[in-house]
C-alpha cells in the first residue's frame, strides 16, 4: 500500500483512511497542509 510509506506518527491517520475511505479524504487534505508536503502525494494517490 502506498500509504505505508508515511511516517509512523501518521499511522493512526493511515488506518483511518483504510477504514473509512472517502470520508477521511478531507481530513487527509487538511493534515497534509498542516504537516508536510509528503502527504500531498499520498492524497493524490488516493484521489
Phi, psi and omega in degrees: 000139182299321186295340181295346180279351179287150179306152183301330182296343179261005188301319178301317179296321179298314179301320180298319178299313182298321184284317188255349176060237187303321184303331183270352181308316180298317178299317179299318180299316179293313182300316183296327179288323181283317187276279181202157186300341181303322180294340178301314179296319180298317181296318179297324179296321179292321182289000000 
